[in-house]
Amino acid sequence: MPLSPTTHAIIALAREAGRLARAQSGRIDRLTKRGAEAVTEADRACQRLIVSGLRARFPDDGIIGEEDDTGAAITHDRPRAGERTWVIDPIDGTNNFIAGFGNYAVCIGLIERGQPVLGVVHDPSRDHVYAAARGEGAWLDETQIRALDTALSPRSLLMMTSNCLVDDGRLPGFATRWLRDTTWKLRMLGSAALEAVQVAAGIAHGAVTINGKLWDCAAPAAIVIEAGGRFTGPRGETIFPYDLTGYAGAKVPFVAAGPAAHAELVSEIAGNW
């Protein structure tokens, strides 16, 4: 994989966290944080491992992580110098992980000046790594990957996270229309990051997440963009550059898609919200 030493170091760190997670998948208690969100001690242990590795190698960089050790808040440490912040989801797809269902991922992304410039999404169950850095290409293990540049068709796979409810508790019209009136092949994996990187890998034409957070999208965004895809808000609005000031877990809904499919998907969403 012709990636930089930095990218390879992050891959190694994600793999180490993945081994820790895989050893406990389906064998650990479900806890809750900030209301009813699922979390486990494995989430926290994986984040501690990743944070320790990042701080040893990049002591001046900032860190945003989904977890802290109390469940009362996220981790948000500002950079000591510069404008680089690592964004971590130690286990994306925690409910799958708890159940022993293999669709979960370790996600480490780097945001610099508000832009996603490096991303690693490790699938521990299948021992796959999706990785990219600006100018280094996007990769699935040793194979370079590219987003599909074709239009949506009856053969297209479209990824959707299972929770599509908007803030007022309503299921938006696009979701029911896609289930009822399109021939697209809808798939729900239960991990926003794994769904998004299927776009980068040229497997899915698009992936839609309504209730994601920054840690769900920072790493896959870098991969999708480097693979030639587009990564925006659901109605085409710009996500990046993202202002990290005071970030405390705000939702970051997104559409990841190949360049031709993206326009159709955001038009559908905007017209059927």
PyRosetta script that sets phi, psi and omega in degrees:
from pyrosetta import init, pose_from_sequence

init()
pose = pose_from_sequence("MPLSPTTHAIIALAREAGRLARAQSGRIDRLTKRGAEAVTEADRACQRLIVSGLRARFPDDGIIGEEDDTGAAITHDRPRAGERTWVIDPIDGTNNFIAGFGNYAVCIGLIERGQPVLGVVHDPSRDHVYAAARGEGAWLDETQIRALDTALSPRSLLMMTSNCLVDDGRLPGFATRWLRDTTWKLRMLGSAALEAVQVAAGIAHGAVTINGKLWDCAAPAAIVIEAGGRFTGPRGETIFPYDLTGYAGAKVPFVAAGPAAHAELVSEIAGNW")
pose.set_psi(1, 110.9)
pose.set_omega(1, -175.7)
pose.set_phi(2, -78.6)
pose.set_psi(2, 66.1)
pose.set_omega(2, 178.4)
pose.set_phi(3, -112.4)
pose.set_psi(3, 161.9)
pose.set_omega(3, -177.1)
pose.set_phi(4, -69.4)
pose.set_psi(4, 161.2)
pose.set_omega(4, 175.1)
pose.set_phi(5, -56.6)
pose.set_psi(5, -36.1)
pose.set_omega(5, 177.9)
pose.set_phi(6, -61.9)
pose.set_psi(6, -47.2)
pose.set_omega(6, -179.8)
pose.set_phi(7, -63.0)
pose.set_psi(7, -41.4)
pose.set_omega(7, 177.9)
pose.set_phi(8, -63.6)
pose.set_psi(8, -35.2)
pose.set_omega(8, 178.3)
pose.set_phi(9, -65.0)
pose.set_psi(9, -39.2)
pose.set_omega(9, 179.1)
pose.set_phi(10, -70.1)
pose.set_psi(10, -37.3)
pose.set_omega(10, 175.1)
pose.set_phi(11, -59.8)
pose.set_psi(11, -45.8)
pose.set_omega(11, 179.5)
pose.set_phi(12, -61.3)
pose.set_psi(12, -38.9)
pose.set_omega(12, 179.3)
pose.set_phi(13, -67.1)
pose.set_psi(13, -41.6)
pose.set_omega(13, 178.1)
pose.set_phi(14, -64.8)
pose.set_psi(14, -40.1)
pose.set_omega(14, 178.5)
pose.set_phi(15, -63.8)
pose.set_psi(15, -39.2)
pose.set_omega(15, 178.9)
pose.set_phi(16, -62.8)
pose.set_psi(16, -44.3)
pose.set_omega(16, 176.7)
pose.set_phi(17, -64.8)
pose.set_psi(17, -36.9)
pose.set_omega(17, 178.9)
pose.set_phi(18, -63.1)
pose.set_psi(18, -38.9)
pose.set_omega(18, 176.8)
pose.set_phi(19, -63.4)
pose.set_psi(19, -39.9)
pose.set_omega(19, 178.3)
pose.set_phi(20, -63.4)
pose.set_psi(20, -44.1)
pose.set_omega(20, -179.7)
pose.set_phi(21, -66.9)
pose.set_psi(21, -46.9)
pose.set_omega(21, -174.8)
pose.set_phi(22, -59.3)
pose.set_psi(22, -34.6)
pose.set_omega(22, -179.2)
pose.set_phi(23, -66.0)
pose.set_psi(23, -18.8)
pose.set_omega(23, -176.3)
pose.set_phi(24, -114.8)
pose.set_psi(24, -1.1)
pose.set_omega(24, -177.5)
pose.set_phi(25, -59.1)
pose.set_psi(25, 128.4)
pose.set_omega(25, 179.2)
pose.set_phi(26, 76.7)
pose.set_psi(26, 4.9)
pose.set_omega(26, -175.9)
pose.set_phi(27, -127.6)
pose.set_psi(27, 23.1)
pose.set_omega(27, -171.6)
pose.set_phi(28, -136.1)
pose.set_psi(28, 150.4)
pose.set_omega(28, -175.8)
pose.set_phi(29, -76.1)
pose.set_psi(29, 147.0)
pose.set_omega(29, 173.8)
pose.set_phi(30, -84.4)
pose.set_psi(30, 122.4)
pose.set_omega(30, 172.7)
pose.set_phi(31, -108.1)
pose.set_psi(31, 176.3)
pose.set_omega(31, 176.3)
pose.set_phi(32, -129.1)
pose.set_psi(32, 157.1)
pose.set_omega(32, 179.6)
pose.set_phi(33, -143.6)
pose.set_psi(33, 148.7)
pose.set_omega(33, 173.3)
pose.set_phi(34, 43.5)
pose.set_psi(34, 51.7)
pose.set_omega(34, -178.4)
pose.set_phi(35, 106.0)
pose.set_psi(35, -118.0)
pose.set_omega(35, -174.9)
pose.set_phi(36, -114.9)
pose.set_psi(36, 10.0)
pose.set_omega(36, -180.0)
pose.set_phi(37, -65.4)
pose.set_psi(37, 139.1)
pose.set_omega(37, -179.9)
pose.set_phi(38, -77.1)
pose.set_psi(38, 143.2)
pose.set_omega(38, 173.2)
pose.set_phi(39, -153.8)
pose.set_psi(39, 159.1)
pose.set_omega(39, 175.6)
pose.set_phi(40, -135.4)
pose.set_psi(40, 166.8)
pose.set_omega(40, 174.2)
pose.set_phi(41, -64.8)
pose.set_psi(41, -24.9)
pose.set_omega(41, 177.3)
pose.set_phi(42, -67.5)
pose.set_psi(42, -39.6)
pose.set_omega(42, 174.9)
pose.set_phi(43, -53.9)
pose.set_psi(43, -47.3)
pose.set_omega(43, -175.7)
pose.set_phi(44, -70.2)
pose.set_psi(44, -38.2)
pose.set_omega(44, 178.7)
pose.set_phi(45, -66.2)
pose.set_psi(45, -41.0)
pose.set_omega(45, 178.4)
pose.set_phi(46, -64.6)
pose.set_psi(46, -40.7)
pose.set_omega(46, 179.2)
pose.set_phi(47, -66.2)
pose.set_psi(47, -40.2)
pose.set_omega(47, 177.9)
pose.set_phi(48, -59.0)
pose.set_psi(48, -42.9)
pose.set_omega(48, 179.4)
pose.set_phi(49, -61.4)
pose.set_psi(49, -47.1)
pose.set_omega(49, -177.8)
pose.set_phi(50, -65.8)
pose.set_psi(50, -45.1)
pose.set_omega(50, -179.2)
pose.set_phi(51, -61.0)
pose.set_psi(51, -43.0)
pose.set_omega(51, 179.4)
pose.set_phi(52, -60.3)
pose.set_psi(52, -44.0)
pose.set_omega(52, 179.3)
pose.set_phi(53, -64.9)
pose.set_psi(53, -40.4)
pose.set_omega(53, 179.4)
pose.set_phi(54, -68.0)
pose.set_psi(54, -42.1)
pose.set_omega(54, -178.4)
pose.set_phi(55, -67.6)
pose.set_psi(55, -32.0)
pose.set_omega(55, 178.2)
pose.set_phi(56, -68.3)
pose.set_psi(56, -36.2)
pose.set_omega(56, -174.7)
pose.set_phi(57, -93.5)
pose.set_psi(57, -33.4)
pose.set_omega(57, -175.3)
pose.set_phi(58, -130.7)
pose.set_psi(58, 69.1)
pose.set_omega(58, -170.6)
pose.set_phi(59, -64.4)
pose.set_psi(59, -21.9)
pose.set_omega(59, -177.2)
pose.set_phi(60, -92.1)
pose.set_psi(60, -7.6)
pose.set_omega(60, -177.0)
pose.set_phi(61, -81.4)
pose.set_psi(61, 155.1)
pose.set_omega(61, 173.8)
pose.set_phi(62, -82.9)
pose.set_psi(62, 165.4)
pose.set_omega(62, 179.5)
pose.set_phi(63, -141.0)
pose.set_psi(63, 130.1)
pose.set_omega(63, 168.9)
pose.set_phi(64, -119.5)
pose.set_psi(64, 127.0)
pose.set_omega(64, 179.1)
pose.set_phi(65, -133.7)
pose.set_psi(65, 149.9)
pose.set_omega(65, -177.7)
pose.set_phi(66, -64.9)
pose.set_psi(66, -28.0)
pose.set_omega(66, -171.8)
pose.set_phi(67, -111.4)
pose.set_psi(67, 158.2)
pose.set_omega(67, 154.4)
pose.set_phi(68, -132.7)
pose.set_psi(68, -179.9)
pose.set_omega(68, -172.9)
pose.set_phi(69, -83.3)
pose.set_psi(69, -2.1)
pose.set_omega(69, 177.9)
pose.set_phi(70, -108.1)
pose.set_psi(70, -21.4)
pose.set_omega(70, -174.2)
pose.set_phi(71, 83.1)
pose.set_psi(71, -1.9)
pose.set_omega(71, -176.6)
pose.set_phi(72, -82.5)
pose.set_psi(72, -20.1)
pose.set_omega(72, -174.9)
pose.set_phi(73, -156.9)
pose.set_psi(73, 175.5)
pose.set_omega(73, 172.4)
pose.set_phi(74, -92.0)
pose.set_psi(74, 176.5)
pose.set_omega(74, 170.4)
pose.set_phi(75, -95.9)
pose.set_psi(75, 128.9)
pose.set_omega(75, 175.2)
pose.set_phi(76, -146.1)
pose.set_psi(76, 97.3)
pose.set_omega(76, 178.2)
pose.set_phi(77, -108.4)
pose.set_psi(77, 121.1)
pose.set_omega(77, -178.2)
pose.set_phi(78, -71.3)
pose.set_psi(78, 153.8)
pose.set_omega(78, 177.0)
pose.set_phi(79, -61.3)
pose.set_psi(79, 141.9)
pose.set_omega(79, 172.8)
pose.set_phi(80, -75.1)
pose.set_psi(80, -29.5)
pose.set_omega(80, 179.1)
pose.set_phi(81, -154.2)
pose.set_psi(81, 151.1)
pose.set_omega(81, 178.1)
pose.set_phi(82, 77.0)
pose.set_psi(82, -166.3)
pose.set_omega(82, -174.1)
pose.set_phi(83, -131.4)
pose.set_psi(83, 38.6)
pose.set_omega(83, -179.4)
pose.set_phi(84, -110.6)
pose.set_psi(84, 132.0)
pose.set_omega(84, 176.8)
pose.set_phi(85, -136.1)
pose.set_psi(85, 128.4)
pose.set_omega(85, 174.5)
pose.set_phi(86, -86.0)
pose.set_psi(86, 136.7)
pose.set_omega(86, -178.1)
pose.set_phi(87, -120.2)
pose.set_psi(87, 123.3)
pose.set_omega(87, -168.4)
pose.set_phi(88, -120.2)
pose.set_psi(88, 131.8)
pose.set_omega(88, 161.8)
pose.set_phi(89, -119.6)
pose.set_psi(89, 102.4)
pose.set_omega(89, -172.5)
pose.set_phi(90, -64.5)
pose.set_psi(90, -35.8)
pose.set_omega(90, 173.4)
pose.set_phi(91, -142.4)
pose.set_psi(91, 102.7)
pose.set_omega(91, 175.2)
pose.set_phi(92, -89.3)
pose.set_psi(92, 119.8)
pose.set_omega(92, -172.5)
pose.set_phi(93, 101.6)
pose.set_psi(93, 43.3)
pose.set_omega(93, -173.6)
pose.set_phi(94, -60.8)
pose.set_psi(94, -38.0)
pose.set_omega(94, -179.8)
pose.set_phi(95, -64.4)
pose.set_psi(95, -38.9)
pose.set_omega(95, 173.9)
pose.set_phi(96, -61.5)
pose.set_psi(96, -45.1)
pose.set_omega(96, -179.0)
pose.set_phi(97, -58.4)
pose.set_psi(97, -45.1)
pose.set_omega(97, -179.2)
pose.set_phi(98, -62.0)
pose.set_psi(98, -40.1)
pose.set_omega(98, -177.6)
pose.set_phi(99, -76.6)
pose.set_psi(99, -11.0)
pose.set_omega(99, -175.6)
pose.set_phi(100, 83.1)
pose.set_psi(100, 16.7)
pose.set_omega(100, 177.1)
pose.set_phi(101, -91.5)
pose.set_psi(101, 128.4)
pose.set_omega(101, -163.7)
pose.set_phi(102, -73.8)
pose.set_psi(102, 1.5)
pose.set_omega(102, -178.7)
pose.set_phi(103, -87.7)
pose.set_psi(103, 82.1)
pose.set_omega(103, 173.0)
pose.set_phi(104, -147.1)
pose.set_psi(104, 164.6)
pose.set_omega(104, -172.4)
pose.set_phi(105, -149.0)
pose.set_psi(105, 154.7)
pose.set_omega(105, 169.9)
pose.set_phi(106, -102.2)
pose.set_psi(106, 126.3)
pose.set_omega(106, -173.6)
pose.set_phi(107, -123.6)
pose.set_psi(107, 127.3)
pose.set_omega(107, 175.4)
pose.set_phi(108, -132.5)
pose.set_psi(108, 118.5)
pose.set_omega(108, 179.2)
pose.set_phi(109, -124.4)
pose.set_psi(109, 154.6)
pose.set_omega(109, 176.8)
pose.set_phi(110, -118.8)
pose.set_psi(110, 124.9)
pose.set_omega(110, 175.2)
pose.set_phi(111, -110.7)
pose.set_psi(111, 126.5)
pose.set_omega(111, 179.1)
pose.set_phi(112, -126.3)
pose.set_psi(112, 124.0)
pose.set_omega(112, -175.6)
pose.set_phi(113, 52.0)
pose.set_psi(113, 38.1)
pose.set_omega(113, 176.1)
pose.set_phi(114, 84.1)
pose.set_psi(114, -4.0)
pose.set_omega(114, -176.4)
pose.set_phi(115, -108.3)
pose.set_psi(115, 140.5)
pose.set_omega(115, 175.6)
pose.set_phi(116, -76.2)
pose.set_psi(116, 115.8)
pose.set_omega(116, -173.0)
pose.set_phi(117, -115.8)
pose.set_psi(117, -10.6)
pose.set_omega(117, 177.9)
pose.set_phi(118, -153.4)
pose.set_psi(118, 140.0)
pose.set_omega(118, 177.9)
pose.set_phi(119, -149.4)
pose.set_psi(119, 139.8)
pose.set_omega(119, 173.3)
pose.set_phi(120, -131.4)
pose.set_psi(120, 125.7)
pose.set_omega(120, 173.5)
pose.set_phi(121, -122.5)
pose.set_psi(121, 112.1)
pose.set_omega(121, -177.7)
pose.set_phi(122, -103.2)
pose.set_psi(122, 127.5)
pose.set_omega(122, 176.6)
pose.set_phi(123, -100.3)
pose.set_psi(123, 94.9)
pose.set_omega(123, -173.9)
pose.set_phi(124, -63.8)
pose.set_psi(124, -34.8)
pose.set_omega(124, -175.6)
pose.set_phi(125, -64.4)
pose.set_psi(125, -36.7)
pose.set_omega(125, -178.4)
pose.set_phi(126, -103.0)
pose.set_psi(126, -2.7)
pose.set_omega(126, -178.0)
pose.set_phi(127, 55.4)
pose.set_psi(127, 43.6)
pose.set_omega(127, 175.1)
pose.set_phi(128, -106.2)
pose.set_psi(128, 149.1)
pose.set_omega(128, 172.7)
pose.set_phi(129, -127.3)
pose.set_psi(129, 123.4)
pose.set_omega(129, 169.4)
pose.set_phi(130, -99.8)
pose.set_psi(130, 127.3)
pose.set_omega(130, -174.8)
pose.set_phi(131, -147.1)
pose.set_psi(131, 149.7)
pose.set_omega(131, 176.1)
pose.set_phi(132, -160.8)
pose.set_psi(132, 153.5)
pose.set_omega(132, 168.6)
pose.set_phi(133, -144.4)
pose.set_psi(133, 152.9)
pose.set_omega(133, -175.8)
pose.set_phi(134, -55.7)
pose.set_psi(134, 124.6)
pose.set_omega(134, 179.2)
pose.set_phi(135, 82.1)
pose.set_psi(135, -1.6)
pose.set_omega(135, -177.4)
pose.set_phi(136, -108.2)
pose.set_psi(136, -1.3)
pose.set_omega(136, -176.3)
pose.set_phi(137, 82.8)
pose.set_psi(137, 170.5)
pose.set_omega(137, 176.6)
pose.set_phi(138, -113.7)
pose.set_psi(138, 139.8)
pose.set_omega(138, -169.2)
pose.set_phi(139, -136.6)
pose.set_psi(139, 143.0)
pose.set_omega(139, 165.0)
pose.set_phi(140, -113.4)
pose.set_psi(140, 106.1)
pose.set_omega(140, -172.6)
pose.set_phi(141, 54.4)
pose.set_psi(141, -117.1)
pose.set_omega(141, -176.2)
pose.set_phi(142, -97.3)
pose.set_psi(142, 5.1)
pose.set_omega(142, -174.6)
pose.set_phi(143, -109.6)
pose.set_psi(143, 128.7)
pose.set_omega(143, 176.2)
pose.set_phi(144, -72.5)
pose.set_psi(144, 139.7)
pose.set_omega(144, -175.0)
pose.set_phi(145, -120.7)
pose.set_psi(145, 158.8)
pose.set_omega(145, -177.5)
pose.set_phi(146, -147.4)
pose.set_psi(146, 137.8)
pose.set_omega(146, 177.0)
pose.set_phi(147, -67.4)
pose.set_psi(147, 149.8)
pose.set_omega(147, 177.3)
pose.set_phi(148, -65.5)
pose.set_psi(148, 137.7)
pose.set_omega(148, 177.7)
pose.set_phi(149, -107.6)
pose.set_psi(149, 13.1)
pose.set_omega(149, 179.5)
pose.set_phi(150, -92.5)
pose.set_psi(150, 161.6)
pose.set_omega(150, 178.7)
pose.set_phi(151, -76.0)
pose.set_psi(151, 163.0)
pose.set_omega(151, 175.3)
pose.set_phi(152, -62.5)
pose.set_psi(152, 145.2)
pose.set_omega(152, 179.8)
pose.set_phi(153, -148.6)
pose.set_psi(153, 173.7)
pose.set_omega(153, 177.6)
pose.set_phi(154, -59.8)
pose.set_psi(154, -14.6)
pose.set_omega(154, 179.4)
pose.set_phi(155, -92.2)
pose.set_psi(155, -4.3)
pose.set_omega(155, -172.5)
pose.set_phi(156, -72.0)
pose.set_psi(156, 134.7)
pose.set_omega(156, 168.3)
pose.set_phi(157, -87.7)
pose.set_psi(157, 135.8)
pose.set_omega(157, 178.1)
pose.set_phi(158, -129.8)
pose.set_psi(158, 120.6)
pose.set_omega(158, -178.1)
pose.set_phi(159, -88.9)
pose.set_psi(159, 136.6)
pose.set_omega(159, 176.2)
pose.set_phi(160, -138.3)
pose.set_psi(160, 132.9)
pose.set_omega(160, 173.3)
pose.set_phi(161, -70.8)
pose.set_psi(161, 153.7)
pose.set_omega(161, -171.6)
pose.set_phi(162, -68.0)
pose.set_psi(162, -29.2)
pose.set_omega(162, 179.6)
pose.set_phi(163, -97.8)
pose.set_psi(163, 99.5)
pose.set_omega(163, 178.8)
pose.set_phi(164, -105.1)
pose.set_psi(164, 7.6)
pose.set_omega(164, -178.0)
pose.set_phi(165, -66.0)
pose.set_psi(165, 137.1)
pose.set_omega(165, 176.8)
pose.set_phi(166, -87.5)
pose.set_psi(166, -179.9)
pose.set_omega(166, -168.8)
pose.set_phi(167, -61.1)
pose.set_psi(167, -27.9)
pose.set_omega(167, 179.6)
pose.set_phi(168, -86.9)
pose.set_psi(168, 10.9)
pose.set_omega(168, 176.5)
pose.set_phi(169, 82.0)
pose.set_psi(169, 11.2)
pose.set_omega(169, -175.2)
pose.set_phi(170, -100.9)
pose.set_psi(170, 145.3)
pose.set_omega(170, 171.6)
pose.set_phi(171, -83.2)
pose.set_psi(171, 117.8)
pose.set_omega(171, -175.2)
pose.set_phi(172, -65.9)
pose.set_psi(172, 155.1)
pose.set_omega(172, -173.7)
pose.set_phi(173, -61.1)
pose.set_psi(173, -31.3)
pose.set_omega(173, -177.6)
pose.set_phi(174, -63.5)
pose.set_psi(174, -34.9)
pose.set_omega(174, -177.5)
pose.set_phi(175, -67.1)
pose.set_psi(175, -45.9)
pose.set_omega(175, 179.0)
pose.set_phi(176, -67.9)
pose.set_psi(176, -36.9)
pose.set_omega(176, 179.1)
pose.set_phi(177, -64.0)
pose.set_psi(177, -41.9)
pose.set_omega(177, -178.6)
pose.set_phi(178, -65.8)
pose.set_psi(178, -36.1)
pose.set_omega(178, 178.0)
pose.set_phi(179, -71.6)
pose.set_psi(179, -34.7)
pose.set_omega(179, -171.2)
pose.set_phi(180, -94.2)
pose.set_psi(180, -38.8)
pose.set_omega(180, -164.1)
pose.set_phi(181, -118.8)
pose.set_psi(181, -1.5)
pose.set_omega(181, 179.0)
pose.set_phi(182, -113.3)
pose.set_psi(182, 162.3)
pose.set_omega(182, 176.4)
pose.set_phi(183, -101.9)
pose.set_psi(183, 8.7)
pose.set_omega(183, 176.5)
pose.set_phi(184, -64.4)
pose.set_psi(184, 149.6)
pose.set_omega(184, -177.9)
pose.set_phi(185, -92.7)
pose.set_psi(185, 98.8)
pose.set_omega(185, -176.0)
pose.set_phi(186, -80.9)
pose.set_psi(186, 136.7)
pose.set_omega(186, -179.7)
pose.set_phi(187, -135.5)
pose.set_psi(187, 141.0)
pose.set_omega(187, 176.9)
pose.set_phi(188, -126.8)
pose.set_psi(188, 115.0)
pose.set_omega(188, -179.0)
pose.set_phi(189, -95.5)
pose.set_psi(189, -21.7)
pose.set_omega(189, -178.2)
pose.set_phi(190, 86.8)
pose.set_psi(190, 9.2)
pose.set_omega(190, 174.7)
pose.set_phi(191, -139.4)
pose.set_psi(191, 112.4)
pose.set_omega(191, -177.4)
pose.set_phi(192, -59.9)
pose.set_psi(192, -37.3)
pose.set_omega(192, -178.4)
pose.set_phi(193, -68.3)
pose.set_psi(193, -46.0)
pose.set_omega(193, 178.4)
pose.set_phi(194, -63.1)
pose.set_psi(194, -35.7)
pose.set_omega(194, 177.4)
pose.set_phi(195, -64.9)
pose.set_psi(195, -45.4)
pose.set_omega(195, -176.7)
pose.set_phi(196, -65.2)
pose.set_psi(196, -38.6)
pose.set_omega(196, -177.2)
pose.set_phi(197, -72.9)
pose.set_psi(197, -14.0)
pose.set_omega(197, 171.7)
pose.set_phi(198, -65.7)
pose.set_psi(198, -26.7)
pose.set_omega(198, 174.7)
pose.set_phi(199, -69.1)
pose.set_psi(199, -47.7)
pose.set_omega(199, 178.9)
pose.set_phi(200, -59.4)
pose.set_psi(200, -35.5)
pose.set_omega(200, -176.6)
pose.set_phi(201, -79.9)
pose.set_psi(201, -2.5)
pose.set_omega(201, -179.5)
pose.set_phi(202, 74.8)
pose.set_psi(202, 20.8)
pose.set_omega(202, 178.4)
pose.set_phi(203, -92.4)
pose.set_psi(203, -47.2)
pose.set_omega(203, 179.0)
pose.set_phi(204, -108.9)
pose.set_psi(204, 147.4)
pose.set_omega(204, 174.7)
pose.set_phi(205, -76.6)
pose.set_psi(205, -27.8)
pose.set_omega(205, -178.6)
pose.set_phi(206, -159.1)
pose.set_psi(206, 163.2)
pose.set_omega(206, 175.6)
pose.set_phi(207, -143.2)
pose.set_psi(207, 133.1)
pose.set_omega(207, -176.4)
pose.set_phi(208, -123.9)
pose.set_psi(208, 126.6)
pose.set_omega(208, 175.3)
pose.set_phi(209, -128.3)
pose.set_psi(209, 125.2)
pose.set_omega(209, -177.4)
pose.set_phi(210, -96.9)
pose.set_psi(210, -36.6)
pose.set_omega(210, -173.1)
pose.set_phi(211, -114.0)
pose.set_psi(211, 33.0)
pose.set_omega(211, 177.7)
pose.set_phi(212, -78.1)
pose.set_psi(212, 169.7)
pose.set_omega(212, 175.7)
pose.set_phi(213, -121.8)
pose.set_psi(213, 176.7)
pose.set_omega(213, -176.4)
pose.set_phi(214, -58.6)
pose.set_psi(214, -38.3)
pose.set_omega(214, -178.1)
pose.set_phi(215, -70.7)
pose.set_psi(215, -17.8)
pose.set_omega(215, 175.5)
pose.set_phi(216, -77.0)
pose.set_psi(216, -21.9)
pose.set_omega(216, -170.2)
pose.set_phi(217, -120.7)
pose.set_psi(217, -17.3)
pose.set_omega(217, -174.8)
pose.set_phi(218, -60.5)
pose.set_psi(218, -50.8)
pose.set_omega(218, -178.9)
pose.set_phi(219, -68.3)
pose.set_psi(219, -51.3)
pose.set_omega(219, 179.9)
pose.set_phi(220, -64.0)
pose.set_psi(220, -29.5)
pose.set_omega(220, 177.8)
pose.set_phi(221, -60.6)
pose.set_psi(221, -44.9)
pose.set_omega(221, 179.3)
pose.set_phi(222, -60.2)
pose.set_psi(222, -37.6)
pose.set_omega(222, -177.9)
pose.set_phi(223, -73.0)
pose.set_psi(223, -46.3)
pose.set_omega(223, -179.7)
pose.set_phi(224, -61.8)
pose.set_psi(224, -45.1)
pose.set_omega(224, -178.1)
pose.set_phi(225, -64.4)
pose.set_psi(225, -43.3)
pose.set_omega(225, -180.0)
pose.set_phi(226, -67.8)
pose.set_psi(226, -25.0)
pose.set_omega(226, 177.5)
pose.set_phi(227, -83.0)
pose.set_psi(227, 2.2)
pose.set_omega(227, 177.5)
pose.set_phi(228, 93.2)
pose.set_psi(228, 6.8)
pose.set_omega(228, 178.3)
pose.set_phi(229, -89.1)
pose.set_psi(229, -179.9)
pose.set_omega(229, 177.1)
pose.set_phi(230, -116.2)
pose.set_psi(230, 148.2)
pose.set_omega(230, -175.8)
pose.set_phi(231, -140.2)
pose.set_psi(231, 104.7)
pose.set_omega(231, -175.5)
pose.set_phi(232, -137.9)
pose.set_psi(232, 179.9)
pose.set_omega(232, 168.6)
pose.set_phi(233, -67.5)
pose.set_psi(233, 167.4)
pose.set_omega(233, -173.1)
pose.set_phi(234, -59.7)
pose.set_psi(234, -29.1)
pose.set_omega(234, -179.9)
pose.set_phi(235, -106.8)
pose.set_psi(235, 24.6)
pose.set_omega(235, 175.9)
pose.set_phi(236, 88.4)
pose.set_psi(236, 1.8)
pose.set_omega(236, -178.2)
pose.set_phi(237, -70.2)
pose.set_psi(237, 150.6)
pose.set_omega(237, -178.2)
pose.set_phi(238, -71.5)
pose.set_psi(238, 134.4)
pose.set_omega(238, 172.6)
pose.set_phi(239, -98.0)
pose.set_psi(239, -44.6)
pose.set_omega(239, -175.4)
pose.set_phi(240, -111.4)
pose.set_psi(240, 139.3)
pose.set_omega(240, 8.9)
pose.set_phi(241, -71.5)
pose.set_psi(241, 138.1)
pose.set_omega(241, -178.5)
pose.set_phi(242, -101.3)
pose.set_psi(242, 129.9)
pose.set_omega(242, 178.3)
pose.set_phi(243, -82.4)
pose.set_psi(243, 110.1)
pose.set_omega(243, -176.7)
pose.set_phi(244, -81.4)
pose.set_psi(244, -5.5)
pose.set_omega(244, -176.1)
pose.set_phi(245, -56.0)
pose.set_psi(245, 120.8)
pose.set_omega(245, 175.6)
pose.set_phi(246, 69.5)
pose.set_psi(246, 15.2)
pose.set_omega(246, -177.3)
pose.set_phi(247, -60.5)
pose.set_psi(247, 128.4)
pose.set_omega(247, -176.8)
pose.set_phi(248, -133.4)
pose.set_psi(248, 19.7)
pose.set_omega(248, 177.0)
pose.set_phi(249, 111.8)
pose.set_psi(249, 20.4)
pose.set_omega(249, 178.1)
pose.set_phi(250, -61.7)
pose.set_psi(250, 149.7)
pose.set_omega(250, 178.3)
pose.set_phi(251, -67.2)
pose.set_psi(251, 143.9)
pose.set_omega(251, 175.2)
pose.set_phi(252, -131.7)
pose.set_psi(252, 80.7)
pose.set_omega(252, 177.7)
pose.set_phi(253, -67.7)
pose.set_psi(253, 150.6)
pose.set_omega(253, -176.0)
pose.set_phi(254, -153.4)
pose.set_psi(254, 159.0)
pose.set_omega(254, 166.9)
pose.set_phi(255, -122.6)
pose.set_psi(255, 124.3)
pose.set_omega(255, 170.7)
pose.set_phi(256, -108.9)
pose.set_psi(256, 131.6)
pose.set_omega(256, -175.9)
pose.set_phi(257, -160.0)
pose.set_psi(257, 158.5)
pose.set_omega(257, 169.2)
pose.set_phi(258, -64.1)
pose.set_psi(258, 159.0)
pose.set_omega(258, -172.2)
pose.set_phi(259, -60.6)
pose.set_psi(259, -36.6)
pose.set_omega(259, -179.7)
pose.set_phi(260, -77.4)
pose.set_psi(260, -38.4)
pose.set_omega(260, -178.6)
pose.set_phi(261, -72.5)
pose.set_psi(261, -27.8)
pose.set_omega(261, -173.2)
pose.set_phi(262, -58.4)
pose.set_psi(262, -47.9)
pose.set_omega(262, -177.0)
pose.set_phi(263, -59.9)
pose.set_psi(263, -41.2)
pose.set_omega(263, -179.9)
pose.set_phi(264, -67.6)
pose.set_psi(264, -40.6)
pose.set_omega(264, -178.8)
pose.set_phi(265, -66.0)
pose.set_psi(265, -46.8)
pose.set_omega(265, -178.1)
pose.set_phi(266, -68.3)
pose.set_psi(266, -31.7)
pose.set_omega(266, 175.0)
pose.set_phi(267, -65.1)
pose.set_psi(267, -43.2)
pose.set_omega(267, 177.4)
pose.set_phi(268, -60.3)
pose.set_psi(268, -45.1)
pose.set_omega(268, -178.2)
pose.set_phi(269, -66.2)
pose.set_psi(269, -47.1)
pose.set_omega(269, -178.5)
pose.set_phi(270, -62.5)
pose.set_psi(270, -35.4)
pose.set_omega(270, -177.6)
pose.set_phi(271, -85.4)
pose.set_psi(271, -7.7)
pose.set_omega(271, -176.7)
pose.set_phi(272, -136.3)
pose.set_psi(272, 42.1)
pose.set_omega(272, -178.3)
pose.set_phi(273, -80.6)
pose.dump_pdb("model.pdb")
